[in-house]
Structures are given as structure tokens and as C-alpha cells.
């Protein structure tokens, strides 16, 4: 059975709404990526070295990342040789299978958030300004509240003008409390009060916003370390997640940000926003393969429920929906 057919069978067991979100949210990427793969396949009558060179160029231009592309091409060559594949049409099926394999890397459930019942779960959000941190926090607060969880927000971005007010607006929309200080206050002091307040309210989830830019990178990273220390002191073992928020539309610049933040703070996962706004979706694979970080959440649109847990099979479905549905 082809991988497309297997994937189609697996996805029929999941909710149609999730599949439709990935299909619709990745339409720009699919239209770009699938069309170029189809064009490549139609131009070749056999799978030769020139075919692989063109495929390599295609993948690099889709923001998959050089190292990941080299790995993928090597694995494709081996698979083509092992199965004695001559028809380029068959390679398309193998590509989709390898994309899932590279992402999953033998790790099950690596994309799930570290949330446990019966404790205060603290999630710290980091990332530069403008990537959608506050919006992500607001949408996630709405989702947790919809699941019946008690949620508190911490307005730790005290330096950006309007950041506290923006988080308050999201708090009102989601119907959750926001712990704040005045603009310019010490973010670590906000976190101290937020942890205490969340404990007193017997909250299930505390979502913490942080500054995206201080005077320079060193100051920003020192501030993040201070915030983490305060949280850990008030609740040993916390934060339970440190999620780095990246804008998918910035491509390799997002990779550079991920490397910088990973060097100075213990990032546990990625939130990739605006995936619906880019024609290049390969950054998902580059982050997973090169930084060994799971993409835990993806932004697939503007609606409250368009922030979705990342699933490798759904991602590949979003890239090849038309072909998978015909399988």
C-alpha cells in the first residue's frame, strides 16, 4: 500500500475539522510546493542525478534548510535504489513518507504540551516582538478555558508600549484574569505575583508573556533567566514549558532566532505562527531536524480555534491534500 493511501486511512480516524484546518491553513504552501513537485515530476521520465539536483533546489527554496535537505535527499536516494524506483511519480509518495519520518524522528507525542492534571502548569512564552506571542497566549487561554480549565495570564512584557493593554484585551475575550504591574516594572516581580495569584486562585494554567526586545540581546537574555529563576523558586520544576514563538513567514530568519534563544534558555518547543501566510512551509522540518525542537503549536489562521497542536501527518496532508484525497 502506498504511503498516501496509509496516510489517508490514518487521517479518516481523526476529526475532519482538524484535517480541514491543516488543508486550508497550508493552502499557500501546498499551491507552491505541490505545483513545483508536480512540475518537476512531469519534466522527468526517469529518476536520475539531475532529478535529485532539481529536487534539492526545490526543497531549499521551500525553507526546508540545507542540512535537512541533504539528509532528505540522501534518504530518498537510498530508498529509490532499494525499491528500484524508476518512475518520478513514485518518488512523490516517498518524499511525503520521509517528511513524516524526519519530523517524528522516532519520538512519540513529542509535540504534546507538558500539561498535567492536579498541578499549576506554568508555560513561559519567549520570542522577539511582532511574532504573535500575545495573540498566541490569548488563543491558548481561550482553548484551555473552553476545556474547563482555570487560566491566569501574566503580563511580563512590561517594556513594549501597549503590551500590557493588549494582553488585557485578550484576557477579557477569553474570560480569564490578567496579573499585571505598571509599564516599565520589573518583569520578574510580575512573575512572582502571578505565581502567587495563580496558586491562590487554584488555577490549572499560568501563561506568561515576556519582553521581546530590551536594549540589546544580552539584556534580554539576562531578563529571561531572571524570570525563569523566580518562577522556579516559587514553584520547583516550573516552568513546565518554555515555548519559543516564531513567525513562519520570516523563514530562515526564524531559524536564526531559534538558534539564538536556544543558546541562552531551555526552549522546550516551538509555536510557529502565521503558517497560513507563507508559501514556504519547510521551516517546520528545518527546526525539528537541525535544532531537535518539536513544533508544538501552529497558527493556521486568524480565528480563535486556528491555533492547533502540530501533527506531522496532518502537516504532510496539508502539503499533498489533493493527491492524498485521490489515493
C-alpha positions as CSV (number, residue, x, y, z in Angstrom):
1,X,0.0,0.0,0.0
2,X,1.3,3.5,-0.9
3,X,2.2,6.0,1.8
4,X,-0.6,8.3,0.6
5,X,-3.2,5.5,1.0
6,X,-1.9,4.7,4.5
7,X,-2.0,8.4,5.5
8,X,-5.5,8.7,4.1
9,X,-6.6,5.7,6.3
10,X,-4.9,7.2,9.4
11,X,-6.5,10.6,8.9
12,X,-10.0,9.2,8.5
13,X,-9.7,8.1,12.1
14,X,-9.2,11.8,13.2
15,X,-11.7,14.6,13.2
16,X,-12.5,16.2,9.8
17,X,-12.2,19.7,11.4
18,X,-8.5,19.2,12.2
19,X,-7.7,18.0,8.7
20,X,-9.7,20.8,7.1
21,X,-7.7,23.4,9.2
22,X,-4.4,22.0,8.0
23,X,-5.6,21.7,4.4
24,X,-7.0,25.3,4.4
25,X,-4.2,26.8,6.5
26,X,-1.5,25.3,4.3
27,X,-3.1,26.2,1.0
28,X,-0.4,28.8,0.1
29,X,2.4,26.3,0.9
30,X,0.6,23.5,-0.9
31,X,-0.1,25.5,-4.0
32,X,3.6,26.5,-4.2
33,X,5.2,23.2,-3.1
34,X,2.9,20.7,-4.7
35,X,2.8,22.6,-8.0
36,X,6.6,22.7,-8.1
37,X,6.9,19.0,-7.2
38,X,4.3,18.1,-9.9
39,X,6.1,20.2,-12.4
40,X,9.4,18.5,-11.5
41,X,7.9,15.0,-11.8
42,X,6.3,15.8,-15.2
43,X,9.6,17.0,-16.6
44,X,11.5,13.8,-16.0
45,X,10.9,10.4,-17.4
46,X,13.3,8.7,-15.1
47,X,14.8,9.3,-11.6
48,X,18.4,10.3,-12.3
49,X,21.0,12.6,-10.7
50,X,19.7,15.6,-12.4
51,X,16.2,14.9,-11.0
52,X,17.7,14.8,-7.5
53,X,19.6,18.1,-8.0
54,X,16.4,19.9,-9.1
55,X,14.5,18.4,-6.2
56,X,17.3,19.6,-3.8
57,X,17.0,23.1,-5.1
58,X,13.2,23.0,-4.8
59,X,13.4,21.9,-1.1
60,X,16.0,24.5,-0.2
61,X,13.8,27.2,-1.7
62,X,10.9,26.0,0.4
63,X,12.9,26.8,3.6
64,X,13.5,23.2,4.5
65,X,17.1,24.2,5.3
66,X,20.3,23.0,3.8
67,X,21.3,20.3,6.3
68,X,17.8,18.8,6.3
69,X,17.6,18.8,2.6
70,X,20.9,16.9,2.4
71,X,19.6,14.3,4.8
72,X,16.3,14.0,2.9
73,X,18.0,13.7,-0.5
74,X,20.4,11.0,0.8
75,X,17.5,9.0,2.3
76,X,15.5,9.4,-0.9
77,X,18.4,8.1,-3.0
78,X,18.8,5.1,-0.8
79,X,15.0,4.4,-0.9
80,X,14.9,4.8,-4.7
81,X,17.8,2.4,-5.1
82,X,16.4,-0.1,-2.6
83,X,13.0,-0.2,-4.2
84,X,14.4,0.2,-7.7
85,X,12.1,3.1,-8.4
86,X,12.3,4.4,-12.0
87,X,9.2,6.4,-12.3
88,X,9.4,10.0,-10.8
89,X,5.7,9.8,-9.9
90,X,6.5,7.2,-7.3
91,X,9.2,9.4,-5.7
92,X,6.5,11.9,-4.7
93,X,5.0,9.3,-2.4
94,X,8.4,8.5,-0.9
95,X,9.0,12.2,-0.3
96,X,5.9,12.5,1.8
97,X,6.8,9.4,3.8
98,X,10.3,10.8,4.5
99,X,8.9,14.2,5.6
100,X,6.9,12.5,8.4
101,X,9.9,10.3,9.3
102,X,12.2,13.2,9.6
103,X,9.8,15.2,11.8
104,X,8.8,12.3,14.1
105,X,12.4,11.0,14.4
106,X,11.2,8.0,16.3
107,X,9.8,10.2,19.1
108,X,6.2,9.7,20.0
109,X,4.0,12.5,21.3
110,X,6.9,15.0,21.3
111,X,4.6,17.7,20.1
112,X,2.2,17.5,23.1
113,X,2.3,20.2,25.7
114,X,3.5,19.1,29.1
115,X,0.3,19.7,31.0
116,X,-0.7,17.6,34.0
117,X,-3.9,17.4,36.0
118,X,-3.7,18.4,39.7
119,X,-0.9,20.9,39.5
120,X,-0.4,24.5,38.5
121,X,1.1,24.3,34.9
122,X,3.3,27.2,34.0
123,X,4.1,28.0,30.4
124,X,6.6,30.7,29.6
125,X,6.4,32.3,26.1
126,X,9.6,33.8,24.6
127,X,10.4,35.4,21.3
128,X,11.1,38.7,19.6
129,X,8.4,41.4,19.2
130,X,6.0,41.1,16.4
131,X,5.9,37.3,16.0
132,X,2.5,36.9,17.7
133,X,3.3,36.0,21.3
134,X,0.5,37.8,22.9
135,X,-2.1,36.6,20.3
136,X,-0.9,33.0,20.8
137,X,-1.3,33.4,24.6
138,X,-4.8,34.8,24.2
139,X,-5.9,32.0,21.8
140,X,-4.4,29.3,24.0
141,X,-6.1,30.8,27.1
142,X,-9.4,30.6,25.2
143,X,-8.8,27.0,24.3
144,X,-7.9,26.0,27.9
145,X,-10.9,27.9,29.3
146,X,-13.1,26.1,26.8
147,X,-11.8,22.8,28.2
148,X,-12.9,23.8,31.7
149,X,-9.5,24.8,33.0
150,X,-8.9,27.8,35.2
151,X,-6.4,30.0,33.5
152,X,-4.4,33.1,34.6
153,X,-2.2,35.3,32.4
154,X,1.0,37.1,33.4
155,X,1.8,40.4,31.7
156,X,5.5,40.1,31.8
157,X,6.2,42.2,28.7
158,X,6.5,45.5,30.7
159,X,8.7,47.3,28.2
160,X,6.8,47.3,24.9
161,X,4.3,50.1,24.6
162,X,0.7,48.7,24.8
163,X,1.8,45.1,25.5
164,X,0.0,45.0,28.9
165,X,-3.1,46.5,27.5
166,X,-3.1,44.1,24.5
167,X,-2.8,41.1,26.9
168,X,-5.7,42.6,29.0
169,X,-7.9,42.7,25.9
170,X,-7.2,39.0,25.2
171,X,-7.9,38.2,28.9
172,X,-11.3,39.9,28.6
173,X,-12.0,37.9,25.4
174,X,-11.1,34.6,26.9
175,X,-12.7,35.5,30.3
176,X,-9.5,35.0,32.3
177,X,-7.6,37.0,34.9
178,X,-4.5,39.0,34.0
179,X,-1.8,39.8,36.6
180,X,0.0,43.0,35.7
181,X,2.1,45.8,37.0
182,X,2.6,49.2,35.6
183,X,4.6,49.7,32.3
184,X,8.4,49.6,32.9
185,X,8.1,47.4,36.0
186,X,10.4,44.5,36.8
187,X,9.1,41.5,34.8
188,X,10.4,39.1,37.5
189,X,8.3,40.9,40.1
190,X,5.2,40.4,37.8
191,X,6.0,36.7,37.6
192,X,6.4,36.4,41.3
193,X,2.9,38.0,41.9
194,X,1.4,35.9,39.0
195,X,2.6,32.6,40.5
196,X,1.3,33.6,43.9
197,X,-2.0,34.7,42.5
198,X,-2.4,31.6,40.3
199,X,-1.8,29.4,43.4
200,X,-4.3,31.4,45.5
201,X,-6.9,31.0,42.7
202,X,-6.1,27.3,42.4
203,X,-5.5,27.8,38.7
204,X,-4.7,25.0,36.4
205,X,-2.7,27.0,33.9
206,X,-0.5,30.1,34.1
207,X,0.5,31.6,30.7
208,X,3.4,34.1,31.0
209,X,4.2,36.8,28.4
210,X,7.7,38.1,28.2
211,X,9.6,41.0,26.6
212,X,10.8,40.5,23.1
213,X,13.4,43.3,23.0
214,X,15.4,45.2,25.5
215,X,18.4,47.5,24.8
216,X,20.3,44.5,23.4
217,X,20.3,40.7,23.2
218,X,22.4,40.3,26.4
219,X,20.0,42.3,28.5
220,X,17.0,40.4,27.0
221,X,18.5,37.0,27.8
222,X,19.5,38.1,31.3
223,X,15.9,39.2,31.9
224,X,14.6,35.9,30.7
225,X,16.9,34.0,33.0
226,X,15.8,36.1,36.0
227,X,12.2,35.5,35.2
228,X,12.8,31.7,35.0
229,X,14.7,31.7,38.3
230,X,11.8,33.5,40.1
231,X,9.2,31.1,38.6
232,X,11.3,28.0,39.6
233,X,11.9,29.3,43.1
234,X,8.2,29.8,43.7
235,X,7.2,26.5,42.0
236,X,10.0,24.0,41.8
237,X,10.0,22.2,38.4
238,X,8.4,25.1,36.7
239,X,8.2,26.5,34.1
240,X,6.9,23.2,32.6
241,X,7.2,24.6,29.1
242,X,9.3,27.3,27.5
243,X,7.7,28.0,24.2
244,X,9.6,30.0,21.6
245,X,7.2,31.8,19.3
246,X,8.4,32.2,15.7
247,X,6.8,33.8,12.6
248,X,6.7,31.2,9.8
249,X,6.7,33.9,7.1
250,X,10.3,35.0,8.1
251,X,11.7,31.7,7.0
252,X,15.4,31.3,7.7
253,X,15.4,34.4,9.9
254,X,13.1,32.4,12.2
255,X,15.7,29.6,12.3
256,X,18.4,32.2,13.4
257,X,16.1,33.4,16.2
258,X,15.5,29.8,17.3
259,X,19.3,29.2,17.5
260,X,19.8,32.4,19.5
261,X,17.1,31.7,22.1
262,X,18.1,28.0,22.3
263,X,21.7,29.0,23.2
264,X,20.6,31.0,26.3
265,X,17.3,29.5,27.5
266,X,16.0,26.0,27.8
267,X,13.4,26.1,25.0
268,X,11.2,23.0,25.1
269,X,9.1,23.6,22.0
270,X,8.2,26.0,19.2
271,X,5.0,27.8,18.4
272,X,5.0,28.6,14.6
273,X,2.6,31.4,13.9
274,X,1.3,32.6,10.5
275,X,1.9,29.3,8.8
276,X,-1.2,30.1,6.7
277,X,0.6,33.3,5.4
278,X,3.6,31.7,3.8
279,X,4.1,29.8,0.6
280,X,7.1,28.1,2.2
281,X,6.3,25.5,4.9
282,X,9.6,23.8,5.1
283,X,10.7,25.7,8.2
284,X,8.8,23.1,10.3
285,X,11.2,20.4,9.2
286,X,14.3,22.6,9.5
287,X,13.6,23.4,13.1
288,X,12.8,19.8,14.0
289,X,15.9,18.3,12.3
290,X,18.5,20.9,13.0
291,X,17.5,22.2,16.4
292,X,15.9,18.9,17.7
293,X,13.0,21.0,18.9
294,X,9.4,19.9,18.4
295,X,6.9,22.3,16.9
296,X,4.1,22.1,19.5
297,X,1.6,24.6,18.1
298,X,0.9,26.1,14.7
299,X,-1.1,29.2,13.7
300,X,-3.3,28.3,10.7
301,X,-5.5,31.4,10.6
302,X,-6.9,34.4,12.4
303,X,-9.8,32.6,14.3
304,X,-9.6,31.7,17.9
305,X,-9.5,28.0,17.1
306,X,-7.0,28.3,14.3
307,X,-4.1,27.7,16.8
308,X,-3.7,23.9,16.5
309,X,-1.4,21.3,18.1
310,X,1.1,20.3,15.5
311,X,0.8,16.8,13.9
312,X,3.3,15.6,11.3
313,X,0.8,13.6,9.4
314,X,-1.7,16.5,9.2
315,X,1.2,18.7,8.1
316,X,2.0,16.4,5.2
317,X,-1.7,16.1,4.4
318,X,-1.8,19.9,4.2
319,X,1.1,19.8,1.7
320,X,-0.3,17.0,-0.5
321,X,-4.1,17.1,0.2
322,X,-5.2,16.9,-3.4
323,X,-3.1,13.8,-4.1
324,X,-3.9,12.1,-0.8
325,X,-7.6,12.5,-1.4
326,X,-7.3,10.9,-4.8
327,X,-5.3,7.9,-3.4
